[in-house]
Amino acid sequence: MGSTIRLRTLGFMHVDAGALADFARGCAVLGSGGGGPADVTLPVAGQAIEECGPVPVVDPAALPADALVMPVGLVGSPAVAAERIGGRDEPARLRDRFEALHGAPVAAVMSSEIGGLNGCVAVAWAARLGLGLLDADSMGRAFPRMDQNVLELAGLRPGPAVLADEHGHTVVVDDVDGAHLEQFARAAVVAFGGRAASTDYPLTAGQAARHAVAGSVTRALALGRGEGPAPLLTGKVSSVRRYATEGADGEDATGVLLEGGGPDAGRLVLVEARSEFVAALEDGTPLAVVPDVIALVDVRTGWAVPVEEVRYGLRVHLVTLPSDPAWYTPEGLRLAGPAAFGLAGLAGTTGEHRAAGGSS
Amino acid sequence: MILGVDVGPTNTDAVLLDGDRAVRAVKVPSVAGDAVGSLAAAVRALPAEPRGRATQLAVGLRVAARAVRERHGLARVGVLRVGGAAADAVRPLFGWPEALRDAVCAGTANVRGGGGLAPRDTTPLDRDAVARFGASLAGRAEAFAVTAVFSPVDGGQEREAAEILRAETGPDTTVLLSSDVGTLDLLARENATVLDAALSVLVARVADELTATLPRLGLAPGAAVLVTRSDGTLMSLEYLRRQPGLSLGSGPACTIRGAGLLAGLPDAVVADIGERRARVGALTGGYPQEAGPGERIGGVPVSVRFPDLITVRADAHRELAEAADRMRPAAGLLPLILVGGGAGGVPADVLAGFDVVRPEHGGVAGAFGAAASPVGGQYDRIVRRGPGRRLDAVRDEVRDLARAGAVRAGADPRRVRTHAEPDLPVPYLPGAVLLRARAVGPPLPL
């Protein structure tokens, strides 16, 4: 059904060396302050494209509905990933194990998490495997947990999931639900020494077309070229407060106060963060709340700033984007809405913002 | 008395300190391309008395920064990575500006080996491959840079590789190790180590010239000579030969520190107003505030401790005010110290909202900072918390290693003071923590 037309429209679409920095910049915006610094994996994708050629960006609906898709990403610590940059044959080993489990060849790669450093991982591995990259992903942004993705919302099974590292150590996790996968993966990542490659929530192209976040790669490219929405505010970071949330298992949290400059002079916006930015409030009124994407883009560099690198005096644009509609359903909000980040008081405001903001 | 000298691109400044008081200051035009000649001219411009009472010469030569910028005088480096197929997703020197890579690279290799967070993650070093690489570059590489995966946690394989390279190429071959240079971030640490190696020949030549010139400068007999480094402290010429990259950024670092000392302020924003450009940094506890991640030198991402700087045009006063505001480490009003030749030309009204200080001798703040700084050392290490692990014992060890670093850099072991910096959590890696310590002390008297 129209697959040739779709192939033609996306047929000219590649992630090549020239577009890569834009793509990474866009991934940093979609990271909403989390997902690891996108510039850590940018050179990994750069060399993969240089050696193996540009990566075709593929519309999932243009593939046969039963074609096998391998979602990919790194799990663990970005600091360790910056040291263990990985090997060139790592994706092939992951694919071989994945194909053996499914008894079918992989037709395309998809990013598990477009936001942060994992966007470039998917580009690098698609290039190395000589496969197309779906113009889609499992989150549409970054989230801290592996099961916080729209495939989980669609009822897809997380397994069989494969975790592997650059030395060939491999763990297969099967017959688990999403929360249990996260538990297994966390334990395994410690044994992997802080970093592992993962493929989880295996799916077909048809399922990807129906359930995955559509247009993620083209969205990252457009954002990186500066084609995003106008900033809600431009100003400077006037204070940064780092603290632990209340309760026995208190999380690391950050409160950032933005002070408007120029046309925005006199405005004050509070941005709250956990691993990602989760809320932006002006005079107590939410401008954006998770699952909305909230990014602070450095005026000087054009790169969105990770939560842990925000500091006093940075000049930033506050940019927000609506997430995929699946995140605004009751199930989506339960899995990764305000309440999941200890902001239950703000529940219900996101839909309103979404109605006002429209879709991207 | 201590003599401080700052060899700038236009002028060379010299300051003679008695205690913390500047007794003489001079400014002479620099001799293009001759740092030691510029230094000698400035020193000789001071009267023989009290110059003859100077027992220590502390100098910011700025040769390393110029060499990288102008791609001049750089050594050809053999670049060895220890990580093998597990760490080849990005090759050595990937993303370097072509001209700089061509100027620096004698050859690269990536051999099997490397470590991890835990000892069980270690892969044995491919000693034969190291030997082959050394032999293939014997006579062609002027220095080697060795970078092993996870060497900041365990530097054993880098030292092992260095021994093999020296066995193949000669016992005097310069081999620099990444574990001496930076912390976790393989590519940035490797790049910084390669730059160090590339600077090693030039820096050794300048150190030789300086040593040869020293007896003719009319200082006190046996006067010690030290050079500035990018954290605002000093190091011996011997230490400079081993870690030339530590001198990158030392010019601004010394100016920031000197400005604070001249103004009597440990915490401030500092703007150094030159002829064409102004550089704005911050002073925290008497030392320059470090830049965050993502620092680049010559277009190359590097993991070096570099002062946090914003550079603007000297006449762009609105940008200067914005940069100064941005450098305030907290919203509370910090004073702004203006130094440099152009400090007098900045009108007060563009800096409304700042408590502006223009200290006496601000035109020679860099030389003053060199003269009034201690010898320094620092160390950091990532450790895992766990049952049976005594973090306090590791913390003591990190402090001892910082102290040892300061002593190696030329400090008097009896008078070194260490202090721990706050532990940093490692994101998304539960239980891991980065322990850091610094040490400072006066130089060892001769």
Contacts between the chains, C-beta under 8 A, distances in Angstrom:
chain1	res1	chain2	res2	distance
A	36	B	428	7.7
A	37	B	293	7.5
A	39	B	294	7.0
A	43	B	90	4.6
A	43	B	94	5.6
A	43	B	95	5.6
A	43	B	187	6.6
A	44	B	89	4.7
A	44	B	90	5.6
A	46	B	90	7.7
A	46	B	94	7.0
A	46	B	95	6.8
A	47	B	89	6.7
A	47	B	90	5.2
A	47	B	91	6.5
A	47	B	94	5.6
A	48	B	89	7.4
A	76	B	428	6.3
A	76	B	429	7.2
A	77	B	426	6.1
A	77	B	427	6.2
A	77	B	428	4.1
A	77	B	429	3.8
A	77	B	432	7.5
A	78	B	427	6.2
A	78	B	428	6.3
A	79	B	184	5.8
A	79	B	185	7.8
A	79	B	426	4.9
A	79	B	427	6.1
A	79	B	428	7.6
A	79	B	429	6.5
A	80	B	117	7.1
A	80	B	184	7.3
A	80	B	426	7.8
A	80	B	429	6.3
A	82	B	184	6.4
A	82	B	185	4.4
A	82	B	186	6.8
A	82	B	187	7.7
A	82	B	188	7.8
A	83	B	149	6.5
A	83	B	150	6.0
A	83	B	184	4.5
A	83	B	185	6.3
A	83	B	186	5.0
A	84	B	86	7.6
A	84	B	87	6.9
A	84	B	116	7.5
A	84	B	149	6.5
A	84	B	150	7.8
A	84	B	186	7.5
A	85	B	87	5.6
A	85	B	89	5.0
A	85	B	90	5.4
A	85	B	186	5.5
A	85	B	187	6.6
A	86	B	86	7.5
A	86	B	87	7.2
A	86	B	89	4.3
A	87	B	85	4.9
A	87	B	86	4.9
A	87	B	87	6.6
A	87	B	88	5.5
A	87	B	89	6.0
A	88	B	85	7.3
A	88	B	88	5.3
A	88	B	89	5.8
A	89	B	85	6.5
A	90	B	89	7.3
A	124	B	89	7.1
A	166	B	85	7.8
A	166	B	86	4.1
A	166	B	87	7.1
A	167	B	86	5.4
A	167	B	123	7.3
A	190	B	430	7.8
A	193	B	116	4.3
A	193	B	117	4.8
A	193	B	118	6.2
A	193	B	121	4.9
A	194	B	117	5.6
A	194	B	429	5.0
A	194	B	432	7.3
A	236	B	325	7.6
A	236	B	326	7.1
A	238	B	331	5.6
A	239	B	330	7.7
A	239	B	331	5.5
A	252	B	425	7.6
A	275	B	428	7.9
A	308	B	427	5.9
A	309	B	292	5.8
A	309	B	293	6.8
A	311	B	292	7.3
A	312	B	328	6.6
A	312	B	329	6.3
A	312	B	330	6.0
A	312	B	331	6.6
A	313	B	325	6.5
A	313	B	326	3.6
A	313	B	327	6.4
A	313	B	328	6.0
A	314	B	326	7.2
A	315	B	322	7.7
A	315	B	326	6.9
